Amino acid sequence: MNNTEVKELTPKEMADICVAVADDRKAENVVQLQVTDLSFIADYFVIASASSQPHIKAVTEHIGRELRNKYDIRPTHVEGKVQSGWILMDYGMVVVHVFSEEAREMYDLDNLWGDAPKKEAIEILKELGIIKPDTI
């Protein structure tokens, strides 16, 4: 692919990339929720925890840089501050939430959207061939 060709991503592909990039930056408890049938806001939520404020910043910056540089995709909206313990990156059909462990527990999006089909990062990484299917 040359610099003028940019692959269009489906919402699922974008959500998978966000999971893989968050995992690459050592985010913890990374999950993907398919909220297509539950919300008009998005098709997928990617939720991840980070261990510190610099870690939240590193995860969100890495996701933003990866989507921008490889796919020319930018968030339509970013909310939150590292100091608040929660950054939300809105990519339209995919919304990424990176939390401190405390903020994730307090807002409890995993439970709030508990009816949504959920995949753990390990499942997605296996599907993408990033880790071998027989691992863990």
N, C-alpha and C positions, 0 to 999 in steps of 0.2 A: 504494500500500500504506500503510495507516495504522499507527500505533504498535502496535496489538494483533495485526496480521497479520505473521507471520514465515514466509518461504518455507522449506520443507524442502529441504535440498540433498542431492543424491546424492553419494556419495563422489567421483565424477569432477568434479562441479561444485565441490565444496569444494577438491579438489586444484588445479583450474584457477584458482580465486580465490587460493589461496595462492601459486601461481606468479606471477600477475599482480601481487599486492601486493608480493611480494619483488622483482620486477622494478621496480616503481614506486619502491621504496626503494633502487634501484641495486645490489641484490645481484648477484653475478657467477656465471656458470656455473650458472644455475638449471635444474634438470632435474626431470622427473616420471617416476618409475618405477612401472609397474603391477605390483604384487607379488601380486595376487589369487591366482594359481595357484601361487605359490611360498611363501606364508606365511599362517598363520592370524592373524598379528598385525594386519595391515592390508590394505587394497586398494591404497593408493597411498603412496609415499614422495615427498616433495618435498625435494630437497637443494639447498642454496644456499651460496655462499661470501660472506663479508663481509671487507672489507679491514682492519678494526680492531675493537677491543672496542666502542667506541661504535657502530660500524656494525652489529655483531651485535645489540646491544641495540635499535637503531632498527628493524632488519628484523623481529625477533621481536615487539617491541611493536606495530608497525604491523599485522602479521598478526593478532595477538591482538585488537587494537582493532577491526579491520575485521570479523572474524567475530563478535565480541561485539555491536558496535553495529548492524550491518546484519542479522545472522541469529540473534542471541541464542545463539551457540554459544561454549562455553568449553572449553578443553582439559581432558581428564580427568586429565592428568598433565603436568608440566613438569620436565625434568631438566637438570642442567648449570648452569654459571655462565659468565657472560661471560668471566671471567678464564681459564676452562679452554679457551676457544676452540670450545666446542660447546654449543649449546642444542637440546634436543629438546622439541618440543611435540606431545603425543599427543592427537589428536582422535578417537580410536577407529579408524575405517576409514581415516583419513589421519594420517600421522606426518610432521611437518616437522622437518628437520635443518638448522640454520644453523651453519656452521663458519667458523673462520678458515681461511685457505688452508693453513696448516701442518697443522692438525688434520684437515682434509678429506683431505689427502694421506696422513697417517698412518693414519687409520681406513679409508680407501679403500672406502666404501660403494658407490660407483659400480661398482667391480670386484667386490666381494663379491656384489652383487645383479645382476651382469652378464647373467644370463639373463632378466631382467625386460625387457619392452618399455619403451623409453625415449623420451621426447619432450623436446626442448630447449624452452626458454622461447619462442623465436621462433615455433615451430610452434603452440604453444598461444595465444600472443598473436594470431597470424593467425586461428586458428579462432574466437577470441572477438571478432574485429573490432577489436581495440585497435590493431593496425597493419595496413596494407594488405597483401594477399597478394603483391604484386609487390615489396615491400620486401626488400632484402638477398637 
